Amino acid sequence: MARKLGLMSLLIGLMVVMTGCFNIEEPIRAENDGIWDSFFVYPLSWLVTNVAEALNNSYGLAIIIVTILLRILILPLMIKQTKSTKAMQALQPEMKKLREKYSAKDQQTQQKLQQEMMALFQQHKVNPLAGCFPVLIQMPILIAFYHAIIRTPQINPDVDPSYTGLPQDFLWFELGSADPYYILPLVAGATTFIQQKMMMVQDNPQMRALMYIMPVMIIAFAAFFPSALALYWVIGNLFMIVQTYFITGPNVGKSKEAKSGGAKTK
């Protein structure tokens, strides 16, 4: 679990670094050079713009539709990640017994624990890191969409001083400005919490801390970033919540654990 948490932290750090390394202050255009802008960011910006034009210039609806399309596109990866989570959850009772059996903290005992854990994973054909690989694969797509939103002048006029169009309104907020009532950031944080709680496979301090830290970070970012990004986070989270519910049911880590534990007591 520590290794998996470390990998997840590395992925989050990589996402932050990737986001900051590219020039997010330059508007995205068809003539932009580079593989990142030409093959990742611009096609998504073009898609959002064309969908918006088809919807009477409603960029808010366009962001919602493209977000759902992207989530459907990476749905096979997310299903694989969810199934990996379920497989790990089913092994929690046996993993708990191994931790209790090898509870001593000396190096020899911990090495034996790792060996027994690996044997358990091999026996059940479970890769404890399999759930992280889909996240790594989909990350460039999601970061590219982040750039497409932040660098499209119609959505974020501040990125292009030469843009003379009017700010795009959607519901009660402007897409290029932060939500003045902080409703969208709070919804983004709440849906992030629900999504993580549904996916939490075991109750340990590290995972519980992450479950509370991530929503707070999302609220903080969404409170200052353009509302278009917060809208993207909300729709993406809602899609994930619905997906997780229909694939695993609510509280993925509880009902199965009870069944698994009951089977062992026979």
N, C-alpha and C positions, 0 to 999 in steps of 0.2 A: 504493500500500500504506500509506503514511503517513496518507493521508486516511482510509482504511478503519480503520486502528488508532485514529485519533483519534475516529472515529464510535463504534467499539466502546467506547472509554474513556468517551465521553460517555454511552452507554447504560448502562454499569455505574454511573457516577456518578449518573445519573438514577434508577436502581433504588434506590440507597442513599438518595438524598434522598427519594424517594417512600415508602420503607419507614419513614423517620424522621419524615416530616411527619404521618402519620396516627397516631391515638392507639392504639398497640398494647397499652396497659395497660387498655383498656376492654373488658370482655367483649362479645362479639357477640350480639345478640338481635334478634328479629323487629321490635321496636319502635324500633330504632336509626334515627336520621334520616340523611339525606344520601344522595346517589347512590352513593357508594363503598360504604358499609355495606349499603345496601338492595339494590343490584343486582349487586354484585360479591362482597362478602365473605359476607354472610348466606346466599345460595343455596348456596355451597360448604360452609359450615359445616352447613347443613341437610342437604345431601347426605351428608356424612361421617357425621353423627349417625344418619341413617336407615339408611345402609348398615351401620353398626356395630350398630344395634339388630337388623337382620335377620341379623347374624352373631353373635348371642349376646353383644352388647356388646363385640366385639373391634375396638377403634378402630385397632389396628395394621393389621389386615387391611383395614379401611375406608380407611385412608390409602393403602395399596398399590393397592387397586382404583380409588379416585378418581384417584390419580396416573396410573394407566394409562389411565383414561377421558379425562382431560384431554389426555394425550399423543396419544391417538388423535384427539381433537377437533382438535388443532392440527397433526396429521400432514401435511395438505396444505401448510401453510406450511413445515414442516420439510423436506418433499420438495423444495419450490421452492428453499429455502436450500441444500440439498445439491446440487441440480442446478446452481445458480449457482456453488457451490464447484468442482464438476467442470469447468464451462466455463472458469473462471479457471485451474484447474490445467492444462487442455489448452493454454492460451496461454503457459504459463511459459517454454518454450524460446524462443519468439519475443520475449517480453518481456525475457528475459536478453540476447538479441542486441542489442536496442535499447539496453539499459543499457550494454552494452560499447561500442556504437558512439558513444553520447553520454555518455561517462564523465566528461567535464570538468565541473567544479562551477560554472562561471561561469553567470550568470543566463540568457544567451542560449541556451547549450547545454541547460540544464535546461528552458527553455521549449520548445525544439524537441523534447526528449524527451517532454514532456507531450503535445505535439501529435501526435507519432507514436504514442504510447500510445492516445490517444483515437481516432485513425484506425484502429488495430488493433482496438479494442473495437467500433467502429461496423461495421467490415468483417465481424466475426464475430457481430455482434448480441449482444454481451455487455455487461451493466451491472456494473461492478466493485463497486457498492454494493448490488446487488440482494439479496445474501445477508444484508444487515443489516436490511432492511425487515421480513422475517418475524419477526425477533427483536423489533423494536419493537412489532409488532402483538400478539405473544403475551405480552409483558412484563406488561401489566395483569392477565392471567389468572393468571400464575404468582405475581405479588405478592399478588393477592387470595387465592390458596390459602395462601400463607405466612401472611397475616393470619387466615384461617379456622382454621388449625392453632394459631397462637399465642394466639388470642382465644376459642377454644372451651373452656369450663371443664372439660368432661369429659376433654379432652386435656391442658390446662395449668391445673390447679386454682389456681395462684398468681394468675391473672388476675382471679379473682372470690373475694374473701374470704368471701362468703356461701355459696359452694358447699360442700356437706357430703359429697359423694360421695368414694369411695375413689380413690386414684391408679390410673390405667390401666396395667397391666403388659402387655408384649409381648416374647416371647422372654426375654432376660436383663435388660431395662432397663424403667424407667418412662418412658412417653411424655412426661410433663411435666418430666422431669429429664434432665440430661446423662448420657451413657453413662459409668458409673463405671469401665469397663475400657478406654475409648477405642477399642473395636473399630469401632463404627459410624463415628466421624469418620475413622479410617484408611481404611475401605472407601470412604467418600464421596470422600476425597482421591484414592485410587487409581483409582476409576472416572472421576473428573473428568479425571485425567491421560490415561487410556486414550482417553476420548472426544475430548479435544482433539488427541491425537496422531493419531488416525484421521482427523480433519478438517483437519489441517495440510497446506496445499497446497504450501508451499515452505519450504525451510530457510533462514530468515533470523534474525538475532539477536533482533529484536523479537518475532516469533511464538514463538521458542523460549523466550524469557524469560517470556512470558505463559503458555506451556504449563507452566512450573514454578511460577510465582507463584500462579496460580489454585488449584491443588490445595492449596497451603500455606494459602491464605486460607480455603478450605473446611474444612480440618482444624481451623484455629484457631477458626472460628465454631462448627463442629459440636461441638467439645470443651466449649463453654460453653452453647450453646443447648439447648433441650429436644430430646430424642432423636427426637421426632416429626418435627422438621425434617430432621434427619440422615437419617432413614428415607425421607422424601420425596425428598431429594437423591439417595440411593443408587438408589431405584427409577427416578427420572427419568433418571439417568445410564445405568443398565442398558438402559432402553428406547432411549435414543439410540444406545448402542453397537450393539445388535442392529439398529436401523433403518439405521444407517450401513453396517454390514456387508452387509446384504442389498441396499441400494441401490447402494453403490459398491464393496463389498469392503473388506478391510483395507488400510491404508496407501494411502488414496485418491490421494495425491500422488506415488506412485512408479511403479507399473506403467504408467500412462497416459503419464507423462512420458517413459519409456523408449521407448514406442511412437512417441510424437510426435517424439522426437528422431531415432529410426531412420528415420522417414519423410522427414525433412529431408535425410538424407545420401544419398538415392537420386539 
